[in-house]
Amino acid sequence: MRKKIFIFTSLTLSILIFLALWNVVSGGYDRQNKIILLLKKIIPSSVSHKVRDTVFIIPDLKEENKILNLQVQKYEQGMQGKKFKDTIVVSDKKKTKFNLKEFFLPFPRLDLRLGWAATENSRRAHYLEIVKDKVLVISGLGQTIFFEKQNIFKDKLLQKEIPNNIIEILKENEAELIGIRDLFIEENKVYISLQHKNQKGFTINIYQSDLSFEKLKFELFFETKEYWPTYNVFSGGRIETFKKNKILFSIGFANVKNAAQNKKSLLGKIIAIDKYSKNYEIISMGNRNPQGLFYVKKHDLVVNTEHGPKGGDEINFNYLNFGEIPNYGWDIASYGTTYDDEKIYKNSHSKFGFVEPFKYYTPSIGISEIVYLPKAIVFDKKETLFVSSLRAASIYIIKMSDKLDKIIEEDRLYFVEQRLRHIEYDKENDVFFIIFENTPSIGVLKIKI
């Protein structure tokens, strides 16, 4: 009897280890699962890659074949924007049900085999913006398309391309496109942030065009005049509405040491730009790589999200009533570590004169765009943040007090094997539009069914 129990236990344990190993080497695991994260920490990446390419070569090839089949479907349907998924997603804690539809985008997919920080993947980050009865989308390569918003209730989005002059702009400046970093539309003006490389190095600027569904003719709107010597993923680039005829623009620290703490540099800052004079003011400093940006008019509050190093992804609140420019601590304070785990940052922000994050995540969730919805809109009548993530493949739902001074409740929506690049809320249809970059696709998420 003991022998049978031993054999059964050993067999069960072996199966569990096999499944856990497969999750680790395939890359399809929940990156917030503590058990798998522990296994991943124990198993060196060189070993996991070797296991994937030998022991798991058959299931890995099957997984690749599944991805290839999806890509073939995407290619064959062209610009139709066909719906290929209609499913239910359930939140972790509250078990709230959401309806999710996915529609193909005609853009190149992110290739994680190259690594998330690969230059090629920099051109595979896509963005969208809702404008009245239409949705406009831009690829990391600068291709612009749109579709009628009502098509989300059909089987095809029926996407149409809008010609633009982005390639001409690059040629005129003898520049190489590194990637589009955001899309924003306000008062019939289209703004994009564009990272490029020229003879001076790498830089990021904002370009503007009149809104047109016939052709977009961009011209330089704001030049940062900041350059860095080598490619990195810390450019920021989010654009958001603000007050007094201004827009917000987030600029990453670009891996330039001490730049985020230097008031003479725009790196590691969030700035407000006047749409007419182009004059700017620094709204915050000590930012690492701001990936989400939202202005809450009711509270005169700027909310931003930013990537930490290894751990320490942050949600930061800036109430704009500081006596001086609020400083969020980078590259002195962080709740993350360097990638070699050497503790070189100050954990506490406030002890060293910096603003504490409203919320931080360790391990990192690959924090991305953020949406704030007032309690008048959300179904359970609480002030709510919806935080998208790349690494964690999730939307984090954060319920707050009326004064936004404390967190009441947290929940999570997990999307298997996805990376959420961008999220926008459409009040008219009470849905979120999401950019999933692995396929890539547009997700339409119904808040409650």
N, C-alpha and C positions, 0 to 999 in steps of 0.2 A: 504493500500500500504506500509506504514512504517513498519507494522507488518511483511509483506512478506519479505521486505528488511532485517529487523532485523533477521528473521528466516534464510534467505539465508546466510547472513553474518556470523551468529553464526555457521551454519552448515559447511560452508567453512572453518572457523577458526578451528572448531573442527577436521575436516578432516586433515588440515595442521598440527595441534598439534599432532594428532594421528600418522601421517606419520613420523613427526620429532621424536616423542618418539620412534617409532618402529626402526628408524634408529639408535638412540642412544643405545637402549637396545639390539639390534641385533648385534651391532658391525660392521654393513655393511655400515657405513656412510663415507663420504669423510672427513678425519681427518683434512683437511685444510678449510672446510666450516665454515665460521665465525658464522653463525646463529646456526648451530648444535653444534659447540664448546661452544657457550654461553649457550645453553640448557644443555649441558653435565656438564658445570661448575655449573649451578644452581641445577641440579638434582644429589644428592649424589649417589655414586655407589651402596650403600646398597639398596636405593630406586629403582634404575633402574633395579637391579638384581631381586628384588621382583616383579616389574611390568612385567619383562620379563617372570618370572616363574608363573605368575598368569593371568594377563590381556592378555598378548601376548603368552600364552602357545601354542595355536594352530598354529599361524604363525611361532613361534619359532621351534615347532616340525617339521613343513613342511620344514623349512630351514635346520634343522638337517638331515631330510630325503634326501634332495637334496644333501647334502655333503656326506651322507652315500652311495647314489647311485653312485656318482662319485668315491668314494673309492672302491666300489665293482667292477666298470669297471676297475679301475687301477689294482686291485688285479688279476682279471681274465685274463688280457692281459699279465701279467708276465713281461718279459724282452723285449717285442716287441717294446715298446716305441711308442704306437699308437697315431696318431694325433687325438685329440678330439675337437679342436677348430680351426677355420680359419675365422678371422674377420678383420674388419677395425677399427683402433683407430685414433681419430682425436685430434690434439693438441688444447689446450685451446684458445690461442691468434691468432696464425697464421693460424689455421684451416688446418694445413698440414695433409694429410692422410698417414697413415702407415698401412702396412699389418702385422698382427700378427697371427702366428701359434703357437699352444701349443701341446706338446707331453708329455705323461706320463713319470715320473721317478719312478723306483721301490723302492723308499725309503720311510720311515715313514713320515707322514705329521706333520707339526707344529700344536699343539693343543692349541689354544689360551684360551680355557676354563681353562687350567692350569695356564695361565698367561705367558706373553712373557719372563719373567725372571726365569721361572721354570727350575730346573736342567734338567728335561727330555727334554725340548725344546732346551737345549744347544747341545744335540746330534742330532738335527734335522735341523741344518744349513748346507746346501750343496753347493759345489763349482765346477767350471768347468775350463778347460783350453783347448785352441785350439792348436793342435800340427800337423802341416802340413795338411794332408788330414783326420785327425781324431779329435774327441773331447773326452777328458778324463774327467770323473766326479767322485767326491768323496763325499760320504755321511758324515753326522756328526758323524756317528758311525764307519767310516773308510772303508766302502765298496767301491771298485773301479770298475768302468765300463767304456766302451768306445763304440763309434759308428762311422761309416764312415760319414764324413761331408756331402757328396753328398746325404745322406738319408733324409736331411731336405726338399728335393724336392719331397719326396714320402710320403706315408701314415703311414710308420713305420720307426723308427730309427734303429730297430734291434740291440738293445744293447747287449753287451757281457761283462761278468764279468772277471776281472783280479784278481786272487788270490794275497794276500799280507800277510805280517807278522806282521801287527799292533797288533793283539791280543797276539802274542808271545812276542813282545817287552814289552807290558804291564805286562804280567805274569812274565817275567824276572826281571822287576823292582818293582814287587809287587805293581802295580799301578792300579788305576781305571780311565777309560777313562771319561773325562768330555766333550770332543768334539773336532772335527777337526775345525781349525780356518782359514785355507786357503790351496790352492793348486797352485803351480807355477812350470812351466817347462821351462828350458833353457839349451841349449847345451847338449841335451839328458840326462839331470838329472831332476828327479822329486823331488820337495821339498814340504813338508807339515808342517804346524804348528799344534802342538798337545797339548791340555791342559789336564793335568791329575792330579790326587791326589795320594799322597803316604804318608808315615809316617811323612814326613816333612811339609806337607800341600799341597796347590794347586800351580801349576807352569805351564809354557808354554815353549816348546822347538821346534826346527826345526829338522826334520828328512829328510834324502836324500836317493834316490834310483836311480840306472841306469834305464833309460826309457826302459820298456819292456811291450809288450802286452800279454806276457805269464805269468809272475809273477813279482811283485814289491817287492824287498827285501830292506826294509828301515833300515838305521842305523843312530845313533845320529850324526847330523851335527853341531848343535850349542845349547849349554845349557845356559840358562839365569842365572841359580843359584839364581833365585828369587822365594820366596815362600810367600804365604799369607794364613791366617788361615781359612777363610770361603769362600764358593762359592759366586761369583758375576759375572756379565756379562761384566766387564770392563777389559778384557784381551787383546784386540787388536788382533794381530796375522797375519796381512797382510804381504805378501812377494811380492817383485816387483824387476824388473831389475834395474840396476844402471850402473855406469861407472867403468872403471879400474878393471874389473874382480870382481866386488862386487855386492851384492844384498842388497836391503833394507828390513828391518824388523820393523814392528810397534808393540809396546808393551804398553798395557793399564796401567792405574795407579793402577788397581786391588783393588780399594777402600782403598788404604793405604794412610793415610793423610800425606801430605808434600813430598811424594815419587817423584812426578813429578818435584819438585823443587830441588831435591837432585841429584847432578851430580855423586854421588857414587852409585846410584841405577839406574837400567835399566827400572824401572817402569815409565810409562808416557813419554817414549822416542821413537824416531825413530832412528834406528842405521843402519850403512852400514857395512856389513860383507864381508871380503875377502873370496872368494870361496875356496881358496887353503890353506892359512895360518890360517883361521878362526878368525883372529884378527878383531876387530871392532872399529868403531868410532861413537860417538854420533852426529847425524845430526840435531836433534831438541829435545827440552825438553818442559815441561809444556803442554804436550798432555794428554787429558783425556782418550779417548777410540777410537783410530784411526781405522776407518772402511773401508776407501778407500785410495789407494796409487797409485801414477802414477809418472813416471819420464819422463819429457819432455827434450829430449837430445838437441834440437835446442836452448833452452833457459837456459840450465843447471838448471832446475827448478824441485823441488820436490813438487808435489801437494798432499795434504792429506785431507781427510774428517774425522771429528770426532763427536761423540755424545756429546751434551751438557747435562746438568742436565735436569731441566724442562724448555725447551727452550734453545736457544743458540747453536744449531748444527752449526758446522763451516766447511768452506772450507778454508784451509790455503795454502799460497804460500811461499815456501822457495827457494830463488834464489841462495843459497849456496855461497854468497859473503859477508856474515856478518863477522865482525871482530872476533866475538865469537859465541858460539852456540846460535841460535835463540830460544827465549823462548816465548811460546804461551799462557802463563798465568795461566794454571790450577795448583793448585786449589785456586788461588787468584782472577783472573779475568775471568768473563764469562758474556755473555749477557742473560744467563738463571738464574733461581732461584732454590732454594732447592724445593723439592716436597711439602713442607708445605708452600711454597711461602714466606718464610722469606728471605729478600734480604741480603745475607751475602757476595756476590761477588762484586768485583769492576767491573762496567760496562765497563768503558774505559780501554783498554789494554795499549795504548801508553802513557798515563799519568803516568803509574806505571812501565814503562820500558819494556813492553811486545809488541810483534808483533800483530797488529790488524788482524783479519781474513779478507780474501779477500771478503768473503760473509758469513753471518750468517742467520739462520732461527729461528724465534720465531713466532708461536709455533713450536716445534720440528717436523721434518719430518722423524725422524728415519733414518738419513743419512747413506748410505751404500757405495758400490763401485763406483768409478769414472773412466771415460774414457775421455781422451783428443784427439780430432781429429784436425789436421791442416786444414787450409782453402783450401788446395789443394785437400782434400778428400771430405769435406762436400759440399753438393749440392748448398748451397747459398754462398760458398766461404768466410766463416768467421771462425776465430779461435773459437773452440767450446768445451765446457765441457758438458758431459752427466753424470748427477748425479742421481744415483738410490737411492730409499728410501724404508724403511720398513713401517713405520707408515703411511706415506702419499700415499703409493701404486703408486708411480709415478717415471717417469724419468724427471728431470728438465734439460732443454736445455738452456745453458748460452752462448750467443754469446759475444765475446770479441774483443777489438781493437787488431791490429797487434802486439802491444807491450805487450799485456796481462795486461795492467795497468788499464783498466776500462771495465765495463759491458755495452754493446751496446743494448742488447735485451735479454729478458727472455721468455721462453715458458714452457709448462708443458704437459706431456702425462700422463693421469690418467688411471689406470687399476683397475677396480672395484673389491673390496674384494681380493686384492692380497698383498703380501709382496715381494719386490724385494731384494733378498739377494746378487746377484752377476750379473755382466754385463761384457761382453767381445765383442770387435768388430772384425769381420772377414773381412779383406780388400778384399779377393778374391771374396766373394759373396756379399759384401756391405750390410751385415746384422749384427745385434746385437744378441748375444746369452744371454739369461736372465734366471736366476734361480728364479722361483716363488715358494715360500716355503709353501703356503697353501695347495696345492694339494698333493705333489709337482709336478712341471713340468718344462720342458725346453721351454722357449718362443723363437721364432725366429722372430725378428722384422726387416722388410725391411725399410730402412731409407726413401725411397720415392718411391711411385708407380705412 
